[in-house]
Amino acid sequence: MKILFKLIFIFFVFTNISNADLIKPNSNLQPFEVLMIQLNSLKNNNTPYKDAGIEQTWEFAHPFNKASTGPLKRFKKMIYSDSYKILISHKNSETKILKEDPNKFVYKVYVLSKDKKKYYYIWQIEKVEQEGKFKNCWMTTGVSDPTFVADII
Protein backbone atom coordinates (compact mmCIF):
# COMPACT_ATOMS: atom_id res chain seq x y z
CA MET A 1 0.00 0.00 0.00
CA LYS A 2 2.89 2.34 0.84
CA ILE A 3 4.51 1.78 -2.57
CA LEU A 4 1.17 2.33 -4.33
CA PHE A 5 0.79 5.67 -2.55
CA LYS A 6 4.30 6.68 -3.60
CA LEU A 7 3.65 5.75 -7.22
CA ILE A 8 0.40 7.71 -7.25
CA PHE A 9 2.22 10.67 -5.67
CA ILE A 10 4.97 10.54 -8.29
CA PHE A 11 2.45 10.23 -11.15
CA PHE A 12 0.51 13.24 -9.83
CA VAL A 13 3.68 15.28 -9.51
CA PHE A 14 4.82 14.52 -13.05
CA THR A 15 1.51 15.24 -14.70
CA ASN A 16 1.48 18.70 -13.13
CA ILE A 17 5.09 19.79 -13.54
CA SER A 18 6.01 22.89 -15.53
CA ASN A 19 9.26 24.59 -16.46
CA ALA A 20 9.23 26.73 -13.30
CA ASP A 21 7.99 23.88 -11.09
CA LEU A 22 10.78 21.34 -10.91
CA ILE A 23 10.51 19.26 -7.77
CA LYS A 24 13.04 20.49 -5.25
CA PRO A 25 14.83 18.34 -2.70
CA ASN A 26 13.21 18.41 0.71
CA SER A 27 13.58 16.36 3.85
CA ASN A 28 10.12 14.79 3.44
CA LEU A 29 11.13 12.83 0.33
CA GLN A 30 12.46 9.34 0.96
CA PRO A 31 15.31 7.69 -1.02
CA PHE A 32 13.01 5.57 -3.20
CA GLU A 33 10.92 8.63 -4.07
CA VAL A 34 14.07 10.53 -5.10
CA LEU A 35 15.13 7.59 -7.28
CA MET A 36 11.69 7.38 -8.92
CA ILE A 37 11.57 11.13 -9.55
CA GLN A 38 14.89 10.91 -11.35
CA LEU A 39 14.10 7.74 -13.32
CA ASN A 40 10.67 8.96 -14.43
CA SER A 41 12.12 12.34 -15.35
CA LEU A 42 14.73 10.76 -17.59
CA LYS A 43 12.17 8.37 -19.07
CA ASN A 44 10.05 11.41 -20.04
CA ASN A 45 13.03 13.69 -20.63
CA ASN A 46 11.41 16.11 -23.10
CA THR A 47 8.16 16.61 -21.18
CA PRO A 48 7.07 19.36 -20.63
CA TYR A 49 10.08 20.86 -22.48
CA LYS A 50 13.38 19.69 -23.99
CA ASP A 51 15.67 18.17 -21.35
CA ALA A 52 13.25 18.84 -18.48
CA GLY A 53 14.07 15.35 -17.21
CA ILE A 54 17.79 16.01 -17.10
CA GLU A 55 17.16 19.30 -15.30
CA GLN A 56 14.92 17.50 -12.79
CA THR A 57 17.58 14.84 -12.25
CA TRP A 58 20.18 17.59 -11.70
CA GLU A 59 18.02 19.03 -8.89
CA PHE A 60 18.61 15.83 -6.90
CA ALA A 61 22.34 15.51 -7.54
CA HIS A 62 24.12 15.71 -4.18
CA PRO A 63 26.20 18.90 -3.77
CA PHE A 64 29.39 16.77 -3.75
CA ASN A 65 28.23 15.09 -6.96
CA LYS A 66 27.52 18.47 -8.60
CA ALA A 67 31.02 19.59 -7.68
CA SER A 68 32.49 16.70 -9.68
CA THR A 69 30.05 16.73 -12.62
CA GLY A 70 30.23 20.48 -13.10
CA PRO A 71 27.42 22.90 -13.97
CA LEU A 72 24.10 21.84 -15.54
CA LYS A 73 25.39 22.31 -19.11
CA ARG A 74 28.21 19.83 -18.45
CA PHE A 75 25.83 17.48 -16.62
CA LYS A 76 23.57 17.42 -19.71
CA LYS A 77 26.56 16.43 -21.88
CA MET A 78 27.35 13.64 -19.43
CA ILE A 79 23.77 12.31 -19.54
CA TYR A 80 23.90 12.28 -23.36
CA SER A 81 27.14 10.27 -23.26
CA ASP A 82 27.08 6.58 -24.18
CA SER A 83 26.98 5.53 -20.52
CA TYR A 84 23.86 7.44 -19.53
CA LYS A 85 21.85 8.15 -22.71
CA ILE A 86 20.33 4.69 -22.16
CA LEU A 87 18.28 6.32 -19.38
CA ILE A 88 16.76 8.92 -21.72
CA SER A 89 13.37 7.75 -22.98
CA HIS A 90 13.91 4.24 -21.57
CA LYS A 91 10.92 1.87 -21.77
CA ASN A 92 10.78 0.79 -18.12
CA SER A 93 12.84 0.14 -15.03
CA GLU A 94 12.92 -2.13 -12.00
CA THR A 95 14.77 -1.52 -8.76
CA LYS A 96 16.23 -3.68 -6.04
CA ILE A 97 17.69 -2.41 -2.76
CA LEU A 98 21.27 -3.58 -2.29
CA LYS A 99 22.11 -1.59 0.83
CA GLU A 100 19.97 0.31 3.31
CA ASP A 101 21.61 2.41 6.03
CA PRO A 102 20.33 5.39 8.01
CA ASN A 103 22.22 7.77 5.69
CA LYS A 104 22.77 5.76 2.48
CA PHE A 105 20.71 3.61 0.13
CA VAL A 106 22.18 1.69 -2.79
CA TYR A 107 19.90 0.37 -5.53
CA LYS A 108 20.42 -1.92 -8.48
CA VAL A 109 18.34 -0.33 -11.24
CA TYR A 110 17.45 -2.46 -14.26
CA VAL A 111 16.57 -0.41 -17.32
CA LEU A 112 15.02 -1.51 -20.59
CA SER A 113 16.38 0.91 -23.18
CA LYS A 114 14.34 2.28 -26.07
CA ASP A 115 16.26 -0.11 -28.37
CA LYS A 116 15.13 -3.07 -26.20
CA LYS A 117 18.38 -3.86 -24.45
CA LYS A 118 18.47 -4.50 -20.72
CA TYR A 119 21.13 -2.91 -18.53
CA TYR A 120 21.61 -2.26 -14.86
CA TYR A 121 23.11 0.63 -12.93
CA ILE A 122 24.17 0.87 -9.30
CA TRP A 123 22.50 4.04 -8.00
CA GLN A 124 23.57 5.53 -4.68
CA ILE A 125 21.47 8.02 -2.71
CA GLU A 126 22.69 9.63 0.50
CA LYS A 127 21.31 12.00 3.07
CA VAL A 128 23.00 15.40 2.99
CA GLU A 129 24.67 15.91 6.34
CA GLN A 130 26.29 19.29 5.70
CA GLU A 131 24.60 22.46 6.91
CA GLY A 132 22.68 24.38 4.30
CA LYS A 133 19.43 24.28 2.38
CA PHE A 134 19.79 20.56 1.56
CA LYS A 135 20.55 19.32 5.08
CA ASN A 136 18.70 16.01 5.69
CA CYS A 137 17.58 15.75 2.05
CA TRP A 138 18.18 12.53 0.13
CA MET A 139 20.21 13.15 -3.01
CA THR A 140 22.12 11.07 -5.55
CA THR A 141 25.84 10.70 -4.89
CA GLY A 142 26.66 8.33 -7.72
CA VAL A 143 25.44 6.27 -10.62
CA SER A 144 27.67 3.58 -12.09
CA ASP A 145 28.33 2.97 -15.73
CA PRO A 146 25.75 0.58 -17.19
CA THR A 147 26.24 -3.17 -17.26
CA PHE A 148 24.69 -4.91 -20.25
CA VAL A 149 22.37 -7.77 -19.26
CA ALA A 150 20.62 -8.93 -22.45
CA ASP A 151 18.80 -8.14 -25.66
CA ILE A 152 15.04 -8.30 -25.15
CA ILE A 153 12.82 -9.45 -28.00
For each residue, the residues with C-beta under 8 A, 3 or more apart:
1: 4 5
2: 5 6
3: 6 7
4: 1 7 8
5: 1 2 8 9
6: 2 3 9 10 30 32 33 36
7: 3 4 10 11 36
8: 4 5 11 12
9: 5 6 12 13 33
10: 6 7 13 14 33 36 37 40
11: 7 8 14 15
12: 8 9 15 16
13: 9 10 16 17 23 37
14: 10 11 17 40 41 44
15: 11 12
16: 12 13 21
17: 13 14 21 22 23 48 52 56
18: 21 48
19: 48 49 52
20:
21: 16 17 18
22: 17 52 55 56 59
23: 13 17 37 56 59
24: 59
25: 29 34 59 60 128 134 137 138 139
26: 29 137
27: 135 136 137
28:
29: 25 26 33 34 37 137 138
30: 6 33 34 138
31: 34 35 105 125 138
32: 6 35 36 95 105
33: 6 9 10 29 30 36 37 138
34: 25 29 30 31 37 38 60 125 138 139 140
35: 31 32 38 39 95 107 109 123 125 140
36: 6 7 10 32 33 39 40
37: 10 13 23 29 33 34 40 41 56 60
38: 34 35 41 42 56 57 60 140
39: 35 36 42 43 87 90 93 109
40: 10 14 36 37 43 44 53
41: 14 37 38 44 45 52 53 54 56 57
42: 38 39 45 53 54 57 79 87 88 89 90
43: 39 40 53 87 89 90 92 93
44: 14 40 41 47 52 53 89
45: 41 42 51 52 53 54 88 89
46: 49 50 51 52 53 89
47: 44 52 53
48: 17 18 19 52
49: 19 46 52
50: 46
51: 45 46 54 55 76
52: 17 19 22 41 44 45 46 47 48 49 55 56
53: 40 41 42 43 44 45 46 47 56 57 88
54: 41 42 45 51 57 58 75 76 79 88
55: 22 51 52 58 59 72
56: 17 22 23 37 38 41 52 53 59 60
57: 38 41 42 53 54 60 61 79 140
58: 54 55 61 66 72 75
59: 22 23 24 25 55 56
60: 25 34 37 38 56 57 138 139 140
61: 57 58 65 66 69 75 139 140
62: 65 66 126 128 134 139 140 141
63: 66 67 128 130 132 134 139
64: 67 68 141
65: 61 62 68 69 139 140 141 142
66: 58 61 62 63 69 70 75
67: 63 64
68: 64 65
69: 61 65 66 74 75 78
70: 66 73 74 75
71: 74 75
72: 55 58 75 76
73: 70 76 77
74: 69 70 71 77 78
75: 54 58 61 66 69 70 71 72 78 79
76: 51 54 72 73 79 80
77: 73 74 80 81
78: 69 74 75 81 84
79: 42 54 57 75 76 84 85 87 88
80: 76 77 84 85 88
81: 77 78 84 85
82: 85
83: 86 145 146
84: 78 79 80 81 87 88 143 146
85: 79 80 81 82 88
86: 83 90 111 113 117 119 146
87: 39 42 43 79 84 90 111 121
88: 42 45 53 54 79 80 84 85
89: 42 43 44 45 46 114
90: 39 42 43 86 87 93 111 112 113 114
91: 112 113 114 116
92: 43 111 112
93: 39 43 90 109 110 111 112
94: 109 110
95: 32 35 107 108 109 110 123
96: 107 108 110
97: 100 105 106 107
98: 106 107 108 122
99: 104 105 106
100: 97 105 106
101: 104 105
102: 127
103: 126 127 129
104: 99 101 124 125 126 127 141
105: 31 32 97 99 100 101 124 125 126 138
106: 97 98 99 100 122 123 124 125
107: 35 95 96 97 98 122 123 124 125
108: 95 96 98 120 121 122 123
109: 35 39 93 94 95 120 121 122 123
110: 93 94 95 96 118 119 120 149
111: 86 87 90 92 93 118 119 120 121 146
112: 90 91 92 93 116 117 118 152
113: 86 90 91 116 117 118 119
114: 89 90 91
115:
116: 91 112 113 151 152 153
117: 86 112 113 148 150 151 152
118: 110 111 112 113 148 149 150 151 152
119: 86 110 111 113 146 147 148 149
120: 108 109 110 111 146 147 149
121: 87 108 109 111 143 144 145 146 147
122: 98 106 107 108 109 142 143 144
123: 35 95 106 107 108 109 140 142 143 144
124: 104 105 106 107 140 141 142 143
125: 31 34 35 104 105 106 107 138 139 140 141
126: 62 103 104 105 138 139 141
127: 102 103 104 136 137 138
128: 25 62 63 132 134 135 136 137 138 139
129: 103 135
130: 63 134 135
131: 135
132: 63 128 135
133:
134: 25 62 63 128 130 137 139
135: 27 128 129 130 131 132
136: 27 127 128
137: 25 26 27 29 127 128 134
138: 25 29 30 31 33 34 60 105 125 126 127 128
139: 25 34 60 61 62 63 65 125 126 128 134
140: 34 35 38 57 60 61 62 65 123 124 125 143
141: 62 64 65 104 124 125 126
142: 65 122 123 124
143: 84 121 122 123 124 140
144: 121 122 123 147
145: 83 121
146: 83 84 86 111 119 120 121
147: 119 120 121 144
148: 117 118 119
149: 110 118 119 120
150: 117 118
151: 116 117 118
152: 112 116 117 118
153: 116
